[in-house]
Each structure stands twice: as structure tokens, then as C-alpha cells.
Amino acid sequence: MSDILLTVFTPSFNRAHTLGRTYSSLKNQTCKDFIWMIIDDGSSDNTRELVENWKTQENGFDIRYIYKENGGMHTAHNTAYENIDTLLNVCVDSDDAMPENAVELILKKWIEVKDKGYAGIIGLDADMNTGKLIGKGFPEGFQKTTLSGYYAAGGAGDKKLIYRTDVINEYPPYPVFEGEKYVPLSYKYRLIDEKYEMAVLNEILCLVEYQPDGSSNTMLRQYYKNPKGFAFWRTIRMQYPISKKRLFKVCVHYVAESRLAGNRHYIKESPRKWMTVAALPAGILLEQYIRRKVS
């Protein structure tokens, strides 16, 4: 285990044009007690050359570069978790940046809560261009929560998650489905929520800019191209429903994505068979809508 507490890891695929601002934000940190790990997910641009050049500079922090064949964001996370040797880790995407005090805030908070059994820390994201919060902040006095509990209570928007590496590795890696390159990262987070809470840090820890080709802006196409991965995620959500209304919506998506994947046994395989049957008409309509919009 490293003496340094935090690894900032960055999955990257052909993002040499944006990775520099992530690097600049890390160079500007008020606290340099972290490792930066870049997981190059099969880039064909000059990502490797950029990183190798940065490694020769005086940065104040260790830079680690790992190249792997392209497999999608979730496989880059798998690779990161296999190689991180610090107590804590946080993902900062290749088109994002960290405010200059982010690492300092994270480490200070961890010192305060390290003996309380938390899975890690949950903080805030803000828009890189406007500085406005993404979604909602945390209620005043909110000390701890789970990610799913926060959303169930009316929370909104992406949040920055700092996990203990031992906790994240308690759970199976993201599955890999042949021909697909996407499994929602929430899979691991949802399982962790069943056992652990997160310490709340009501501070902006990441500045984000959603790219036109990013997964957030291409969800229908993601459903179409990665139906097995999404159907798998729906089966996890069925096992931990937040409400009947949300459970029904999950089943609708499960029907659509299972049919897109060509799985004829999806009702038999569903953890919620009767609800899946009830969701059939809406699921078939959603499948047809996705095919119409994407194909």
C-alpha cells in the first residue's frame, strides 16, 4: 500500500485535445499528495506522447500511465481498480478538471471521518463554464448518505465519488459483454450502498463539461449498441427498488434492452417476473422507439 492516500484516475480514449486541462488542474492543486493514473483505453491519438512528456516535468506528483485495448469506460475502471495501491481513489474524466483546492478538501475530510466506517466521500460537481452546481447540493447539516439514498430523497445531478479502494474491490468487476463497450458504472456503487454510507463533503470537487460525443449525450445510441450491459444493470436495480414507480420503469427498460439484445429468455431470467410481464407493452414500444431513432 502506498504512503500516499489518494489516486486520481482518468480513463481516456482519444481525448488528447482535452486531457491537458485535466493535467493543468492537477498541477495547480494546493496539495500534491496524490498519484495521477491515466488509463488509456486504446487511444489512436497522441495521448501516450503527451503523458510521457508530462512525466518528465516537475509536477509535484507521480504520474502513472497504463495502456489497454479499447473496451469502454467500465473496463478502464476495472483496470484502474486492479492497479491502484492507495487507500482512496477518485475518477476525474479526461474532459474534466479539479478546482485547485479539491485534493486538499478531500484529504482534510478523510482525516476527519477515517474511523467512522464510511465507504468514502461524496462531493459536488459544477459546470466548468458557468461554475453552477450540477443538479442539487446537499441539504444543510447533511453528514452522511448513500448515493441511491441521496437521489431517492430528491437529489439530482452527477456527484463526485471518492471511494476506499478496498471497498470498491470487495465487489465483482464490471462484466464484459462480447461486442459491447458500456456497462453503467452505477453497478458497483449500488451494491456498495447496501452495506456502506458515504461522508458528505458539501464542496465542489470537480468541474465538468459534457462532450457532444460523451455517453451523457448519446444515451439512446448507448442503449442500442450495448443492450446486454444495460439489461444486466436493470436486473441489479430490480433487486434494490427505490419505489414501485421506478421499479416499473426499470422493467420497461429491461424489456426493451433484452429484446434489442435478442434475448428470448428475459422474462424467465428477470428477478421481477410479474412486473416484467406487466411492463411488456411499454417495453416493446420503447424498443421500437430506440430502433427508429438510432438505426
VOGU-3710 file (C-alpha; in Angstrom, 3 decimals, decimal comma):
1> msdilltvft> 0,000/0,000/0,000  1,288/3,423/-0,975  2,091/6,015/1,701  0,073/8,476/-0,385  -3,657/8,251/0,381  -5,273/9,249/-2,926  -5,144/8,180/-6,562  -6,854/10,392/-9,117  -7,507/8,140/-12,097  -8,515/9,250/-15,567
11> psfnrahtlg> -9,884/6,906/-18,236  -9,122/8,354/-21,647  -9,994/7,421/-25,217  -8,769/9,782/-27,944  -9,043/12,779/-25,635  -5,569/14,263/-26,062  -7,300/17,519/-27,002  -8,971/17,809/-23,573  -6,624/15,842/-21,305  -4,304/18,831/-20,990
21> rtysslknqt> -6,764/20,804/-18,917  -7,160/17,891/-16,529  -3,385/17,845/-16,180  -3,206/21,622/-15,681  -5,806/21,479/-12,925  -3,805/18,795/-11,127  -0,587/20,820/-11,458  -2,400/23,697/-9,775  -3,548/21,726/-6,739  -2,719/23,300/-3,391
31> ckdfiwmiid> -1,938/19,782/-2,121  0,142/17,440/-4,285  -0,196/14,338/-2,090  -1,793/12,177/-4,785  -0,979/9,904/-7,706  -2,409/10,571/-11,163  -3,153/7,372/-13,079  -4,155/7,620/-16,749  -5,902/4,557/-18,175  -5,516/4,857/-21,944
41> dgssdntrel> -8,419/2,847/-23,369  -6,843/2,139/-26,748  -6,369/5,707/-27,989  -5,081/6,236/-31,529  -4,179/9,907/-30,991  -1,070/11,280/-29,254  -2,225/10,583/-25,693  0,798/8,428/-24,887  3,295/11,030/-26,125  1,569/13,789/-24,147
51> venwktqeng> 1,638/11,803/-20,919  5,235/10,678/-21,389  6,233/14,323/-21,803  4,322/15,345/-18,664  6,090/12,617/-16,698  9,425/14,338/-17,391  8,234/17,661/-15,946  8,325/18,878/-12,348  4,745/18,282/-11,313  4,967/17,530/-7,604
61> fdiryiyken> 3,039/14,294/-8,040  3,597/10,849/-9,519  2,087/10,130/-12,953  1,311/6,551/-13,938  0,263/5,565/-17,451  -1,448/2,282/-18,368  -2,402/1,377/-21,930  -5,081/-1,215/-22,661  -7,081/-2,327/-25,669  -10,281/-0,367/-26,172
71> ggmhtahnta> -13,108/-1,841/-24,158  -15,145/1,069/-22,873  -15,267/3,180/-19,740  -16,217/0,338/-17,391  -13,221/-1,772/-18,445  -10,949/1,220/-17,848  -12,361/1,383/-14,320  -11,677/-2,342/-13,900  -8,058/-1,759/-14,936  -7,727/1,187/-12,577
81> yenidtllnv> -9,047/-0,759/-9,594  -6,654/-3,616/-10,357  -3,670/-1,246/-10,230  -4,456/1,389/-7,600  -2,400/0,931/-4,425  -3,631/3,912/-2,405  -6,311/3,876/0,278  -8,628/6,206/-1,683  -9,404/6,761/-5,338  -11,441/9,208/-7,385
91> cvdsddampe> -12,213/9,242/-11,104  -11,742/12,537/-12,935  -12,690/12,164/-16,582  -10,411/13,201/-19,416  -12,531/16,260/-20,230  -12,913/17,401/-16,599  -10,826/19,420/-14,149  -10,461/19,777/-10,395  -10,682/23,088/-8,505  -7,267/23,920/-7,106
101> navelilkkw> -8,266/23,019/-3,526  -10,075/19,753/-4,359  -7,363/17,321/-3,229  -6,783/19,357/-0,074  -10,512/19,273/0,734  -10,731/15,518/0,129  -7,770/14,634/2,316  -8,836/17,003/5,099  -12,320/15,476/5,126  -10,923/11,960/5,151
111> ievkdkgyag> -8,778/12,679/8,200  -11,974/13,795/9,981  -14,027/10,686/9,120  -11,495/7,903/8,524  -12,501/5,930/11,639  -16,271/6,008/11,011  -16,517/3,089/8,590  -17,541/5,067/5,530  -17,046/3,730/2,006  -15,612/7,114/1,101
121> iigldadmnt> -16,702/10,680/0,428  -19,386/12,172/-1,791  -18,929/15,721/-3,086  -20,242/18,060/-5,761  -19,723/18,638/-9,484  -20,079/22,022/-11,149  -20,279/23,210/-14,737  -16,818/24,123/-15,986  -18,035/27,113/-17,973  -20,596/28,670/-15,624
131> gkligkgfpe> -19,481/27,432/-12,210  -23,059/26,421/-11,405  -23,739/23,217/-9,486  -24,737/20,170/-11,493  -28,153/19,249/-10,136  -28,625/19,911/-6,426  -26,308/20,295/-3,473  -26,749/18,561/-0,132  -29,253/19,711/2,486  -27,736/21,801/5,262
141> gfqkttlsgy> -26,419/19,628/8,066  -26,329/16,517/5,859  -23,403/14,467/7,231  -23,737/11,081/5,545  -25,726/9,360/2,823  -25,672/6,667/0,198  -25,686/7,623/-3,456  -29,037/5,917/-4,073  -30,432/7,353/-0,839  -29,489/10,859/-1,914
151> yaaggagdkk> -31,374/10,512/-5,204  -34,349/8,815/-3,528  -34,623/11,833/-1,218  -34,921/14,196/-4,194  -31,265/14,778/-5,035  -30,223/15,431/-8,618  -27,165/15,706/-10,835  -23,843/13,915/-11,025  -21,806/13,791/-7,843  -18,085/13,265/-7,285
161> liyrtdvine> -17,384/9,948/-5,568  -14,198/9,186/-3,659  -14,085/5,526/-2,652  -11,903/3,430/-0,417  -10,061/1,100/-2,759  -10,603/-1,919/-0,505  -14,362/-1,292/-0,551  -14,602/-0,855/-4,327  -12,683/-4,130/-4,735  -14,990/-6,045/-2,388
171> yppypvfege> -17,400/-6,303/-5,299  -17,067/-8,087/-8,646  -15,549/-6,135/-11,535  -17,786/-4,700/-14,218  -18,831/-7,525/-16,550  -17,699/-7,524/-20,164  -20,166/-8,484/-22,890  -18,815/-9,503/-26,275  -19,289/-6,810/-28,882  -20,300/-4,183/-26,303
181> kyvplsykyr> -18,372/-1,382/-24,619  -20,641/0,024/-21,943  -21,901/-1,092/-18,555  -23,233/1,644/-16,226  -20,707/2,490/-13,530  -23,579/2,675/-11,041  -23,490/-1,133/-10,822  -20,715/-1,167/-8,219  -21,979/1,949/-6,466  -25,439/0,432/-5,965
191> lidekyemav> -24,008/-2,713/-4,382  -21,797/-0,641/-2,083  -24,863/1,325/-0,953  -26,336/-1,815/0,588  -23,505/-2,044/3,123  -21,819/1,359/3,426  -22,591/5,050/3,681  -20,545/7,949/2,325  -19,345/11,005/4,241  -20,842/14,164/2,744
201> lneilclvey> -18,487/16,932/1,617  -20,623/19,870/0,528  -17,886/21,318/-1,698  -17,232/21,421/-5,443  -14,591/18,803/-6,217  -14,866/18,535/-9,999  -15,569/20,858/-12,937  -17,294/19,070/-15,784  -18,033/19,758/-19,412  -20,260/17,273/-21,190
211> qpdgssntml> -18,862/16,488/-24,642  -21,127/16,082/-27,699  -19,755/12,557/-28,161  -19,845/11,699/-24,455  -22,102/8,984/-23,042  -24,358/11,528/-21,307  -25,370/12,975/-24,679  -25,794/9,739/-26,613  -27,901/7,523/-24,335  -30,330/6,155/-26,932
221> rqyyknpkgf> -27,394/5,073/-29,062  -25,782/3,526/-25,974  -28,937/1,507/-25,305  -28,913/0,309/-28,904  -25,216/-0,594/-29,072  -24,883/-2,049/-25,556  -28,198/-3,703/-24,714  -26,716/-6,617/-22,754  -24,809/-4,276/-20,476  -27,897/-2,178/-19,794
231> afwrtirmqy> -30,163/-5,206/-19,321  -27,651/-6,514/-16,770  -27,793/-3,188/-14,911  -31,614/-3,309/-14,873  -31,505/-6,718/-13,175  -29,368/-5,212/-10,415  -31,766/-2,307/-9,976  -34,732/-4,683/-9,822  -33,186/-6,315/-6,782  -32,909/-2,990/-4,927
241> piskkrlfkv> -36,005/-0,978/-5,923  -36,490/2,534/-4,594  -40,236/2,653/-5,349  -42,860/0,734/-7,347  -42,966/3,515/-9,923  -39,221/3,388/-10,504  -39,265/-0,405/-10,468  -41,819/-0,434/-13,276  -39,699/1,981/-15,319  -36,655/-0,249/-14,774
251> cvhyvaesrl> -38,658/-3,249/-16,013  -39,746/-1,315/-19,118  -36,101/-0,632/-19,953  -35,174/-4,235/-19,173  -37,757/-5,478/-21,677  -36,579/-3,069/-24,378  -32,870/-3,768/-23,908  -33,323/-7,532/-23,625  -35,230/-7,536/-26,899  -32,567/-5,347/-28,527
261> agnrhyikes> -30,005/-7,915/-27,345  -32,006/-10,754/-28,898  -32,521/-12,468/-25,538  -35,626/-14,654/-25,760  -35,426/-15,755/-22,144  -35,557/-12,363/-20,487  -38,820/-12,946/-18,625  -37,528/-16,214/-17,162  -34,241/-14,510/-16,205  -35,874/-11,445/-14,647
271> prkwmtvaal> -35,650/-11,031/-10,852  -39,155/-9,456/-11,066  -41,050/-11,703/-13,467  -44,608/-10,439/-12,882  -43,574/-6,801/-13,080  -41,635/-7,585/-16,252  -44,737/-9,145/-17,794  -46,736/-6,042/-16,840  -44,048/-3,879/-18,475  -44,114/-5,790/-21,780
281> pagilleqyi> -46,307/-3,389/-23,834  -44,381/-0,291/-22,772  -41,064/-2,120/-23,166  -41,867/-3,170/-26,714  -42,840/0,412/-27,571  -39,551/1,670/-26,106  -37,614/-0,925/-28,119  -39,313/0,237/-31,315  -38,673/3,879/-30,461  -34,948/3,244/-29,896
291> rrkvs> -34,647/1,323/-33,170  -36,417/4,114/-35,052  -34,263/6,870/-33,575  -30,901/5,130/-33,866  -30,877/2,604/-36,685
//
